[in-house]
Amino acid sequence: MELTKNFKNELLKRKEVKILLEHIGSPKNEDVKKMIAQEFKSDENLVVVNTIKGKFGRKTFLIDVFVYNSMDDLNKTEQKPKKKAGAVA
């Protein structure tokens, strides 16, 4: 795992991180969250994986991640999923 960008966004109270990861097969969001949480000594629930980009035939992936300071900051900034029409709760 190679850290390519680590920007602390004071306005949104989060770290904006880009990493270059060498992995066999496409890495899963849960695996990336665990790695980032361990790296930054944060809770997994405060980590949001935006994108995992890879190119065909390569083992390297560019991953864009946000690490929030608190759950309150995460809820203020991130969009909440929309409910589907006709779905029974």
C-alpha distances in whole Angstrom, upper triangle without the diagonal:
4,7,9,12,13,17,19,22,25,27,25,24,20,17,16,12,10,7,6,5,7,9,13,15,14,12,15,15,16,13,10,13,13,9,10,13,12,10,13,16,17,19,18,21,20,16,17,15,17,16,13,14,14,17,19,19,15,12,10,10,10,10,13,13,16,16,20,22,25,26,29,27,25,28,30,27,26,28,30,30,33,36,37,41,43,40,42,40
4,6,9,11,15,18,20,23,26,24,23,20,16,14,11,9,6,5,6,9,12,16,17,16,15,17,17,18,16,13,15,15,12,11,15,14,11,13,17,18,21,19,22,21,18,18,16,17,16,14,15,15,17,20,20,16,13,10,10,10,10,12,13,16,17,20,22,25,26,29,27,25,28,29,27,26,28,30,31,34,37,39,42,45,42,44,42
4,6,7,11,14,17,20,22,21,20,16,12,11,8,6,4,6,9,12,15,18,20,18,16,18,17,18,16,13,15,15,12,10,14,14,10,12,15,16,19,18,21,19,16,16,15,16,15,14,15,16,19,22,22,18,16,13,12,10,10,11,11,13,14,17,19,22,24,26,24,22,26,27,24,23,26,28,29,33,36,37,41,43,41,43,41
4,7,10,14,16,19,21,20,20,17,13,11,8,6,5,7,10,13,16,20,21,19,18,20,19,21,19,15,17,18,15,13,17,17,14,14,18,19,21,21,23,20,17,17,15,15,15,14,14,15,18,21,22,18,17,13,12,9,10,10,12,14,15,18,21,24,25,27,24,23,26,27,24,23,26,28,29,33,36,37,41,44,42,44,42
4,6,10,12,16,18,17,16,13,10,8,5,5,7,10,13,16,19,23,23,21,19,21,19,21,20,16,17,18,16,13,16,17,14,13,17,18,20,20,21,18,16,16,14,14,14,15,15,17,20,23,24,21,20,16,14,11,10,9,10,11,13,16,18,21,23,24,21,20,24,24,21,21,23,26,28,31,34,36,39,42,40,42,41
4,7,10,13,15,14,13,10,7,6,5,7,9,12,15,18,21,24,25,23,20,21,19,20,19,16,16,17,15,12,14,15,12,11,14,15,18,18,19,16,14,15,14,15,16,16,18,20,23,26,27,24,22,19,17,14,12,10,10,10,10,13,14,18,20,22,18,18,22,21,19,19,22,25,27,30,34,36,39,42,40,42,40
4,6,9,12,12,11,9,6,5,6,9,12,15,18,22,24,27,28,25,23,23,21,22,22,18,18,20,18,14,16,18,15,13,16,16,18,19,20,16,15,15,15,15,16,18,19,22,25,29,30,27,25,22,19,16,14,12,11,10,10,12,13,17,19,20,16,16,20,19,17,18,21,24,26,29,33,35,38,41,39,41,39
4,6,9,9,8,6,4,6,9,12,15,18,21,24,26,30,30,27,25,25,22,23,23,19,18,20,19,15,16,18,15,12,15,14,17,18,18,15,14,15,16,16,18,20,22,25,28,32,33,30,28,25,22,19,17,14,12,10,9,10,10,14,17,17,14,15,18,17,15,17,20,23,26,29,32,35,38,41,39,40,38
4,6,6,6,5,6,7,10,14,17,20,23,27,28,32,31,28,26,25,22,24,24,21,19,22,21,17,18,20,18,15,18,16,18,19,18,15,14,14,16,16,18,21,23,26,29,32,34,31,30,26,23,20,18,14,13,10,10,10,10,13,16,16,12,13,16,14,12,14,18,21,24,27,30,33,36,39,37,39,36
4,6,5,7,8,10,14,17,20,24,26,30,32,35,35,32,29,28,25,26,27,23,21,24,23,19,19,22,20,17,18,17,19,20,19,16,16,17,19,19,22,24,26,29,33,36,38,35,33,30,27,24,21,18,16,13,12,10,10,13,15,15,11,13,16,14,13,16,19,22,25,28,31,34,37,40,38,40,37
4,6,8,11,12,15,19,22,26,28,32,33,36,36,32,30,29,26,27,28,25,23,25,25,21,21,24,23,19,21,19,20,21,20,16,17,17,19,19,22,25,27,30,33,36,39,36,35,31,28,25,22,19,17,13,13,11,12,13,15,14,10,12,14,12,11,14,17,20,23,26,29,32,35,38,36,38,35
4,6,9,10,14,17,20,24,26,29,30,34,33,29,27,26,22,23,25,22,19,22,22,19,19,22,21,17,19,17,18,18,17,13,14,13,16,15,19,22,24,28,31,34,36,34,32,29,26,23,20,16,14,10,11,8,9,11,12,11,7,9,11,9,7,10,14,16,20,22,26,29,31,34,33,34,32
4,7,10,13,17,19,23,25,29,30,33,32,29,26,25,22,22,24,21,18,20,20,17,16,19,18,15,16,14,15,16,15,11,12,13,16,16,20,22,25,28,32,35,37,34,32,29,26,23,20,16,14,10,9,6,6,8,11,10,7,9,12,10,9,12,16,18,21,24,27,30,33,36,34,35,33
4,6,9,13,16,20,21,25,26,29,29,26,23,22,18,19,20,17,15,17,17,13,13,16,15,12,14,12,13,14,13,9,10,10,13,13,16,19,21,25,28,31,33,30,28,25,22,19,16,13,10,6,5,4,6,9,11,11,8,8,12,12,10,11,15,18,20,24,27,30,33,35,33,35,32
4,6,10,12,16,18,22,23,27,27,24,21,21,17,18,19,15,14,16,15,11,12,14,12,10,12,11,13,14,14,11,10,10,12,13,15,17,19,22,26,29,30,27,26,22,19,16,14,11,8,6,5,6,8,11,14,15,12,11,15,15,13,14,17,20,22,26,29,31,35,37,35,37,34
4,7,10,14,16,20,21,25,24,21,19,19,16,18,18,14,14,16,15,11,13,16,14,12,15,14,15,15,15,12,10,10,10,10,12,14,16,19,22,26,27,25,23,20,17,13,11,8,6,5,7,9,11,14,16,17,14,13,16,16,13,13,17,19,21,25,28,30,34,36,34,36,34
4,7,10,12,16,18,21,21,19,16,17,15,16,16,12,12,14,12,9,12,14,11,10,14,13,15,15,16,13,10,10,10,10,11,12,14,17,20,23,25,21,20,16,14,11,8,6,5,6,8,11,13,16,18,20,17,15,19,19,16,16,19,21,23,26,29,31,35,38,35,37,35
4,7,10,13,15,19,19,16,15,16,14,16,15,12,13,15,13,10,14,15,13,13,16,16,18,17,18,16,13,12,10,10,10,10,11,13,16,20,21,18,16,13,10,7,6,5,6,9,11,14,17,20,21,23,20,18,21,22,19,18,21,23,24,27,30,32,35,38,36,38,37
4,6,10,12,16,16,14,13,14,14,15,14,10,12,14,11,9,13,14,11,13,16,16,18,17,19,17,14,13,11,12,11,10,11,12,15,18,19,16,14,10,8,6,5,7,8,11,13,16,19,22,23,25,22,20,24,25,22,21,23,25,26,29,32,33,37,40,37,39,38
4,7,10,13,14,13,12,14,14,17,14,11,14,15,12,12,16,16,14,16,19,20,21,19,22,20,17,16,13,14,12,10,10,10,12,15,16,12,10,7,6,5,6,9,11,15,16,20,23,25,26,29,26,24,27,28,25,24,26,28,28,31,34,35,38,41,39,41,39
4,6,10,11,10,9,12,13,14,12,9,13,14,11,11,15,15,13,16,19,19,20,18,21,20,17,16,13,15,13,10,10,10,12,15,14,11,8,5,5,7,7,11,12,16,17,21,24,26,26,29,27,25,28,29,26,24,26,28,28,31,33,34,38,40,38,40,38
4,7,9,10,9,13,15,16,13,12,15,16,13,14,18,17,16,19,21,22,23,21,24,23,20,20,17,18,15,12,12,10,12,13,12,9,5,4,6,9,11,14,16,20,21,25,27,29,30,33,31,28,31,33,30,28,30,31,30,34,36,36,40,42,40,41,40
4,6,7,7,10,13,14,11,11,15,15,12,15,18,17,17,20,22,22,23,20,23,23,20,19,16,18,15,12,12,10,12,13,12,9,5,6,7,11,12,15,17,20,21,25,28,29,29,32,31,28,31,33,30,28,29,30,29,32,34,35,38,40,37,39,38
4,7,8,11,15,16,13,13,17,17,15,18,21,20,20,23,25,25,26,23,25,26,22,22,19,20,17,14,14,11,12,12,10,9,6,8,10,14,15,18,20,23,25,28,31,32,32,35,34,31,33,35,33,30,31,32,30,33,35,35,38,40,37,39,38
4,6,9,13,14,12,13,17,17,16,18,21,21,21,24,26,26,25,22,24,25,22,21,17,18,15,12,12,10,11,10,10,9,7,9,10,13,14,17,19,23,24,27,31,32,31,34,33,29,31,34,31,28,29,29,28,30,32,32,35,36,34,36,35
4,6,10,12,10,11,14,15,15,16,19,20,20,22,24,23,23,20,21,22,19,17,14,15,12,8,9,8,10,11,11,10,8,9,8,11,11,14,16,19,21,24,28,29,28,31,29,26,28,30,27,24,25,26,24,27,28,28,32,34,31,33,33
4,7,8,7,7,10,11,11,13,15,16,16,19,20,20,19,16,18,19,15,14,11,13,11,8,10,10,13,14,14,13,10,10,8,11,10,13,13,17,18,21,24,25,25,28,26,23,25,28,25,22,23,24,23,26,27,28,32,33,31,32,31
4,5,5,6,9,10,11,12,14,16,17,19,20,19,17,14,15,17,14,13,10,12,11,9,12,12,16,17,18,16,14,14,11,13,11,13,13,16,17,20,23,23,22,25,24,21,23,25,23,20,21,21,20,23,24,25,29,30,27,29,28
4,5,5,6,9,10,11,12,14,15,16,18,16,15,11,12,13,10,9,7,9,9,8,12,14,17,19,20,19,16,15,12,13,10,11,10,13,14,16,19,20,18,21,21,17,19,22,19,16,17,18,17,20,22,23,27,28,26,27,26
4,5,5,6,9,10,10,12,14,15,16,14,12,9,10,12,10,10,9,12,13,12,16,17,21,22,23,21,18,18,15,16,13,14,12,14,14,16,19,19,18,21,21,17,19,22,21,18,19,19,18,22,23,24,28,29,26,27,25
4,5,5,6,9,10,11,12,14,15,14,13,10,13,14,11,12,10,14,13,12,15,16,19,21,21,19,16,15,13,14,12,14,12,15,15,18,20,21,20,23,23,20,22,25,23,20,22,22,22,25,26,28,32,33,30,31,29
4,5,5,6,8,10,10,12,14,13,13,10,12,13,9,10,8,11,11,9,13,14,18,20,20,18,15,13,11,11,9,10,9,11,12,15,18,19,19,22,21,18,20,23,21,18,20,21,21,24,26,28,32,33,31,32,30
4,6,5,6,9,10,11,11,10,9,6,8,9,6,7,7,11,12,12,15,17,21,23,24,22,19,17,15,14,11,11,9,10,9,12,15,15,15,18,17,15,17,20,18,16,18,19,19,23,25,27,30,32,29,30,28
4,6,5,6,9,10,10,9,9,6,10,11,9,11,11,15,15,15,18,19,23,25,25,23,20,18,16,16,13,14,12,13,12,14,16,17,17,20,20,17,20,23,21,19,22,22,22,26,28,29,33,35,32,32,30
4,6,5,6,9,10,10,11,9,13,13,10,12,11,15,15,14,17,18,21,23,23,21,17,16,14,14,12,13,11,13,12,15,17,18,19,22,21,19,22,24,22,21,23,24,25,28,30,32,36,37,34,35,33
4,5,5,6,8,8,9,8,11,10,7,10,10,13,14,13,16,18,22,24,25,22,19,17,14,14,11,11,8,9,8,12,14,15,16,19,18,16,19,21,19,18,21,22,23,27,29,31,35,37,34,35,33
4,6,5,5,5,6,5,9,8,7,10,11,15,16,16,20,22,25,28,28,25,22,20,18,17,14,14,11,11,8,11,12,13,14,17,17,15,18,20,19,18,21,22,23,27,29,31,35,37,34,34,32
4,6,5,7,8,9,12,12,11,14,14,18,19,18,21,23,26,28,28,25,22,20,19,18,16,16,14,14,12,14,15,16,17,21,20,18,22,24,23,22,25,25,27,30,32,35,38,40,37,37,35
4,6,8,11,11,14,13,11,14,14,17,18,18,20,22,25,27,27,24,21,19,17,17,14,15,12,13,11,14,14,17,18,22,20,19,22,24,23,22,25,26,28,31,34,36,40,42,39,40,37
4,5,9,10,13,11,10,13,14,17,18,19,21,23,27,30,30,27,24,21,19,18,15,15,12,11,8,11,11,13,16,19,17,16,20,21,20,20,23,25,26,30,33,35,39,41,38,39,36
4,7,9,12,11,11,15,16,19,21,21,24,26,30,32,32,29,26,24,22,21,18,18,14,14,10,12,11,13,15,18,17,17,20,22,21,21,24,25,27,31,33,36,39,41,38,38,36
4,6,9,7,8,12,14,17,19,20,23,26,29,32,33,30,27,24,22,21,18,16,13,11,8,9,8,10,11,15,14,13,16,18,18,18,21,22,24,27,29,32,36,38,34,35,32
4,5,6,7,11,13,17,19,20,24,26,30,32,33,30,27,25,23,22,18,17,14,12,9,9,9,9,10,13,13,12,15,17,17,17,19,19,21,25,27,29,33,35,31,32,29
4,5,5,9,11,14,16,17,21,23,27,29,30,27,25,23,20,19,16,15,12,11,9,10,12,11,11,14,14,12,14,17,17,15,18,18,19,23,24,27,30,32,29,29,27
4,6,8,11,14,17,18,22,24,28,30,32,30,27,25,22,21,17,16,12,11,9,9,11,9,8,11,12,9,11,14,14,13,15,14,16,20,21,24,28,29,26,26,24
4,7,10,13,16,18,21,24,28,30,32,29,27,25,22,20,16,14,10,8,6,5,7,7,6,10,9,7,10,12,12,11,14,15,17,20,22,25,29,31,28,29,26
4,7,10,12,14,17,20,24,27,28,26,23,21,18,16,12,11,7,6,5,6,9,10,10,13,12,9,12,14,13,11,14,15,17,20,23,25,29,31,28,29,27
4,6,9,12,15,18,22,25,26,24,22,20,16,15,11,9,6,5,6,8,12,12,11,14,12,9,11,13,11,9,11,13,14,17,20,22,26,28,26,27,25
4,6,8,11,14,18,21,23,20,19,16,13,11,8,6,5,7,9,11,15,16,15,17,16,12,15,17,14,11,13,15,15,18,21,23,26,29,26,28,27
4,7,10,13,17,20,22,20,19,17,13,11,8,5,6,7,11,13,17,18,17,19,16,13,15,16,13,11,12,14,14,17,20,22,25,28,26,28,27
4,6,10,13,16,18,17,16,14,10,8,6,5,7,10,14,16,20,21,20,22,20,17,19,20,17,14,15,17,17,20,22,23,27,30,28,30,29
4,7,10,13,15,13,12,10,6,6,5,7,9,13,15,18,22,23,23,25,23,20,22,23,20,18,19,20,19,22,25,26,29,31,29,32,31
4,7,10,12,11,11,9,5,5,6,9,12,15,18,22,25,27,26,28,26,23,25,26,23,21,21,23,22,25,27,28,31,33,32,34,34
4,7,9,7,8,6,5,6,9,12,15,19,21,25,28,30,29,32,29,26,29,30,27,24,25,26,25,28,30,30,33,36,34,37,36
4,6,6,8,8,8,9,12,15,18,22,25,28,32,33,33,35,33,30,32,33,30,27,28,29,28,30,33,32,36,38,36,39,39
4,6,9,10,10,13,15,18,22,25,28,31,35,36,36,38,36,33,35,36,33,30,30,32,30,32,34,33,36,38,37,40,40
4,7,9,11,14,17,20,23,27,29,33,36,38,37,40,38,35,37,39,35,33,33,34,33,35,37,36,39,41,40,42,42
4,6,8,11,14,18,21,24,27,30,33,35,35,38,36,33,35,37,33,31,32,33,32,35,37,36,40,42,40,42,42
4,7,10,13,16,19,23,24,28,31,33,33,36,34,31,33,35,32,30,31,32,31,34,36,36,39,41,39,41,41
4,7,10,13,16,20,22,25,28,30,31,33,31,28,31,32,29,27,29,30,30,32,35,35,39,41,39,41,40
4,6,10,13,16,19,22,25,27,27,30,28,25,27,29,26,24,25,26,26,29,31,32,35,38,35,38,37
4,7,10,14,16,20,23,25,25,28,25,22,25,26,23,21,23,25,25,28,30,31,35,37,35,38,37
4,6,10,13,16,20,21,22,24,21,19,22,23,20,18,20,21,22,25,27,29,32,35,33,35,33
4,7,10,13,17,19,19,21,18,16,19,20,16,15,17,19,20,23,26,27,31,34,32,34,32
4,7,10,13,15,16,18,15,13,16,17,14,13,15,17,18,22,25,27,30,33,30,32,31
4,6,10,12,12,14,11,9,13,14,11,10,13,16,17,21,24,26,30,32,30,32,30
4,7,9,10,13,10,9,12,14,12,12,15,17,19,23,25,28,32,34,32,33,30
4,6,7,9,7,6,10,11,10,10,14,16,18,22,25,28,31,33,31,32,29
4,7,8,7,8,11,12,12,13,17,18,21,25,27,30,33,36,33,34,31
4,5,5,6,9,10,11,12,16,16,19,23,25,28,31,33,31,31,28
4,5,5,6,9,10,10,13,13,16,19,21,25,28,30,27,28,24
4,5,5,6,9,10,13,13,17,19,22,25,28,30,28,28,25
4,6,5,6,9,12,13,17,20,22,26,28,31,29,30,27
4,6,5,6,9,10,14,17,19,23,26,28,26,27,24
4,6,6,8,8,12,14,17,20,23,25,23,24,22
4,6,8,10,13,16,19,22,24,27,25,26,24
4,7,9,13,15,19,22,24,27,26,27,25
4,6,9,12,16,19,22,24,23,24,22
4,6,9,12,15,18,21,19,21,20
4,6,9,13,15,18,16,18,16
4,7,9,13,15,13,15,14
4,6,9,12,11,13,13
4,6,9,7,10,9
4,6,6,9,10
4,6,9,11
4,6,9
4,6
4
